[in-house]
Amino acid sequence: MRLAFRGNLEITHREFHSVILAKWLRQKKVYFVLRQKKDTNVKINGQDYQSLSAFKKSPGQRRFLTSIKVTKEWEYSQVYMGIYWKRKYRGMGEAEPWYLLTNLPSLESAIKSYKKRVGIEAMFRDCQTGGYNLEGSKAKIERLNSLVLLNAISYTIATFKGYDLKIKGHQKYIGRCRKFKQSFTKNSNFWIGLYGTSWIVYHEFMKECVDKLIGCGSFGKTFGQV
């Protein structure tokens, strides 16, 4: 990840929004962007605490709050709060703004970092139920390390293979397109590469079986022959 600063970075969704986590990460000298729930209470410039949902907001809004305390219980002050709601385009956009608790120096760096989450989650899905089901292996640490290494090698090969299939225009035979007559599919390069090979194998070895099934009975002979 290329950023305008040096150091480790932790990005989390709303399930991991704890102020305790933010405090611990700061102690470990780790940069973080933690998306907050809209009912998180903040105190600005000595005013009363109010929930993030109470702030006036509209699509296209950007705010970066610096002099704040977060939650009545912890009153944590060594952080910033970024509020970002992407402007709608052709009626499409986020249903609500992003509330980003961070120790990064600017709203732009926080937004840029949090956007990386989309690609990270896609990779997690590929390594779990969407591909290798690494989570279901229930392996111990030694075996898990070996599996992660093998997954990394296989993931890289499948991703390059999928990219090659897309360049050749074969993805429309493997993955469903988003819209009618659209050339791009909903699937990642990894998915195309992983299942594209299976599609080729099935096509080669099942063609004879399919031809025999089509030829069975008068219906097959009438309507199935090409």
Secondary structure as a PSIPRED ss2 file (coil, helix, strand):
# PSIPRED VFORMAT (PSIPRED V4.0)

   1 M C   1.000  0.000  0.000
   2 R C   1.000  0.000  0.000
   3 L C   1.000  0.000  0.000
   4 A C   1.000  0.000  0.000
   5 F C   1.000  0.000  0.000
   6 R C   1.000  0.000  0.000
   7 G C   1.000  0.000  0.000
   8 N C   1.000  0.000  0.000
   9 L E   0.000  0.000  1.000
  10 E E   0.000  0.000  1.000
  11 I E   0.000  0.000  1.000
  12 T E   0.000  0.000  1.000
  13 H C   1.000  0.000  0.000
  14 R H   0.000  1.000  0.000
  15 E H   0.000  1.000  0.000
  16 F H   0.000  1.000  0.000
  17 H C   1.000  0.000  0.000
  18 S C   1.000  0.000  0.000
  19 V H   0.000  1.000  0.000
  20 I H   0.000  1.000  0.000
  21 L H   0.000  1.000  0.000
  22 A H   0.000  1.000  0.000
  23 K H   0.000  1.000  0.000
  24 W H   0.000  1.000  0.000
  25 L H   0.000  1.000  0.000
  26 R H   0.000  1.000  0.000
  27 Q H   0.000  1.000  0.000
  28 K C   1.000  0.000  0.000
  29 K C   1.000  0.000  0.000
  30 V C   1.000  0.000  0.000
  31 Y E   0.000  0.000  1.000
  32 F E   0.000  0.000  1.000
  33 V E   0.000  0.000  1.000
  34 L E   0.000  0.000  1.000
  35 R E   0.000  0.000  1.000
  36 Q C   1.000  0.000  0.000
  37 K C   1.000  0.000  0.000
  38 K C   1.000  0.000  0.000
  39 D C   1.000  0.000  0.000
  40 T C   1.000  0.000  0.000
  41 N E   0.000  0.000  1.000
  42 V E   0.000  0.000  1.000
  43 K E   0.000  0.000  1.000
  44 I E   0.000  0.000  1.000
  45 N C   1.000  0.000  0.000
  46 G C   1.000  0.000  0.000
  47 Q C   1.000  0.000  0.000
  48 D C   1.000  0.000  0.000
  49 Y C   1.000  0.000  0.000
  50 Q E   0.000  0.000  1.000
  51 S E   0.000  0.000  1.000
  52 L H   0.000  1.000  0.000
  53 S H   0.000  1.000  0.000
  54 A H   0.000  1.000  0.000
  55 F C   1.000  0.000  0.000
  56 K C   1.000  0.000  0.000
  57 K C   1.000  0.000  0.000
  58 S C   1.000  0.000  0.000
  59 P C   1.000  0.000  0.000
  60 G C   1.000  0.000  0.000
  61 Q C   1.000  0.000  0.000
  62 R E   0.000  0.000  1.000
  63 R E   0.000  0.000  1.000
  64 F E   0.000  0.000  1.000
  65 L E   0.000  0.000  1.000
  66 T C   1.000  0.000  0.000
  67 S C   1.000  0.000  0.000
  68 I E   0.000  0.000  1.000
  69 K E   0.000  0.000  1.000
  70 V E   0.000  0.000  1.000
  71 T C   1.000  0.000  0.000
  72 K C   1.000  0.000  0.000
  73 E C   1.000  0.000  0.000
  74 W C   1.000  0.000  0.000
  75 E C   1.000  0.000  0.000
  76 Y E   0.000  0.000  1.000
  77 S C   1.000  0.000  0.000
  78 Q C   1.000  0.000  0.000
  79 V C   1.000  0.000  0.000
  80 Y E   0.000  0.000  1.000
  81 M E   0.000  0.000  1.000
  82 G E   0.000  0.000  1.000
  83 I E   0.000  0.000  1.000
  84 Y E   0.000  0.000  1.000
  85 W C   1.000  0.000  0.000
  86 K C   1.000  0.000  0.000
  87 R C   1.000  0.000  0.000
  88 K C   1.000  0.000  0.000
  89 Y E   0.000  0.000  1.000
  90 R C   1.000  0.000  0.000
  91 G C   1.000  0.000  0.000
  92 M E   0.000  0.000  1.000
  93 G C   1.000  0.000  0.000
  94 E C   1.000  0.000  0.000
  95 A C   1.000  0.000  0.000
  96 E C   1.000  0.000  0.000
  97 P C   1.000  0.000  0.000
  98 W E   0.000  0.000  1.000
  99 Y E   0.000  0.000  1.000
 100 L E   0.000  0.000  1.000
 101 L E   0.000  0.000  1.000
 102 T E   0.000  0.000  1.000
 103 N C   1.000  0.000  0.000
 104 L C   1.000  0.000  0.000
 105 P C   1.000  0.000  0.000
 106 S C   1.000  0.000  0.000
 107 L H   0.000  1.000  0.000
 108 E H   0.000  1.000  0.000
 109 S H   0.000  1.000  0.000
 110 A H   0.000  1.000  0.000
 111 I H   0.000  1.000  0.000
 112 K H   0.000  1.000  0.000
 113 S H   0.000  1.000  0.000
 114 Y H   0.000  1.000  0.000
 115 K H   0.000  1.000  0.000
 116 K H   0.000  1.000  0.000
 117 R H   0.000  1.000  0.000
 118 V H   0.000  1.000  0.000
 119 G H   0.000  1.000  0.000
 120 I H   0.000  1.000  0.000
 121 E H   0.000  1.000  0.000
 122 A H   0.000  1.000  0.000
 123 M H   0.000  1.000  0.000
 124 F H   0.000  1.000  0.000
 125 R H   0.000  1.000  0.000
 126 D H   0.000  1.000  0.000
 127 C H   0.000  1.000  0.000
 128 Q C   1.000  0.000  0.000
 129 T C   1.000  0.000  0.000
 130 G C   1.000  0.000  0.000
 131 G C   1.000  0.000  0.000
 132 Y C   1.000  0.000  0.000
 133 N C   1.000  0.000  0.000
 134 L H   0.000  1.000  0.000
 135 E H   0.000  1.000  0.000
 136 G H   0.000  1.000  0.000
 137 S H   0.000  1.000  0.000
 138 K C   1.000  0.000  0.000
 139 A C   1.000  0.000  0.000
 140 K C   1.000  0.000  0.000
 141 I H   0.000  1.000  0.000
 142 E H   0.000  1.000  0.000
 143 R H   0.000  1.000  0.000
 144 L H   0.000  1.000  0.000
 145 N H   0.000  1.000  0.000
 146 S H   0.000  1.000  0.000
 147 L H   0.000  1.000  0.000
 148 V H   0.000  1.000  0.000
 149 L H   0.000  1.000  0.000
 150 L H   0.000  1.000  0.000
 151 N H   0.000  1.000  0.000
 152 A H   0.000  1.000  0.000
 153 I H   0.000  1.000  0.000
 154 S H   0.000  1.000  0.000
 155 Y H   0.000  1.000  0.000
 156 T H   0.000  1.000  0.000
 157 I H   0.000  1.000  0.000
 158 A H   0.000  1.000  0.000
 159 T H   0.000  1.000  0.000
 160 F H   0.000  1.000  0.000
 161 K H   0.000  1.000  0.000
 162 G H   0.000  1.000  0.000
 163 Y H   0.000  1.000  0.000
 164 D H   0.000  1.000  0.000
 165 L H   0.000  1.000  0.000
 166 K H   0.000  1.000  0.000
 167 I H   0.000  1.000  0.000
 168 K C   1.000  0.000  0.000
 169 G C   1.000  0.000  0.000
 170 H C   1.000  0.000  0.000
 171 Q H   0.000  1.000  0.000
 172 K H   0.000  1.000  0.000
 173 Y H   0.000  1.000  0.000
 174 I H   0.000  1.000  0.000
 175 G C   1.000  0.000  0.000
 176 R C   1.000  0.000  0.000
 177 C E   0.000  0.000  1.000
 178 R C   1.000  0.000  0.000
 179 K C   1.000  0.000  0.000
 180 F C   1.000  0.000  0.000
 181 K C   1.000  0.000  0.000
 182 Q C   1.000  0.000  0.000
 183 S C   1.000  0.000  0.000
 184 F C   1.000  0.000  0.000
 185 T E   0.000  0.000  1.000
 186 K C   1.000  0.000  0.000
 187 N C   1.000  0.000  0.000
 188 S C   1.000  0.000  0.000
 189 N H   0.000  1.000  0.000
 190 F H   0.000  1.000  0.000
 191 W H   0.000  1.000  0.000
 192 I H   0.000  1.000  0.000
 193 G H   0.000  1.000  0.000
 194 L H   0.000  1.000  0.000
 195 Y H   0.000  1.000  0.000
 196 G H   0.000  1.000  0.000
 197 T H   0.000  1.000  0.000
 198 S H   0.000  1.000  0.000
 199 W H   0.000  1.000  0.000
 200 I H   0.000  1.000  0.000
 201 V H   0.000  1.000  0.000
 202 Y H   0.000  1.000  0.000
 203 H H   0.000  1.000  0.000
 204 E H   0.000  1.000  0.000
 205 F H   0.000  1.000  0.000
 206 M H   0.000  1.000  0.000
 207 K H   0.000  1.000  0.000
 208 E H   0.000  1.000  0.000
 209 C H   0.000  1.000  0.000
 210 V H   0.000  1.000  0.000
 211 D H   0.000  1.000  0.000
 212 K H   0.000  1.000  0.000
 213 L H   0.000  1.000  0.000
 214 I H   0.000  1.000  0.000
 215 G H   0.000  1.000  0.000
 216 C C   1.000  0.000  0.000
 217 G H   0.000  1.000  0.000
 218 S H   0.000  1.000  0.000
 219 F H   0.000  1.000  0.000
 220 G H   0.000  1.000  0.000
 221 K H   0.000  1.000  0.000
 222 T H   0.000  1.000  0.000
 223 F H   0.000  1.000  0.000
 224 G H   0.000  1.000  0.000
 225 Q C   1.000  0.000  0.000
 226 V C   1.000  0.000  0.000
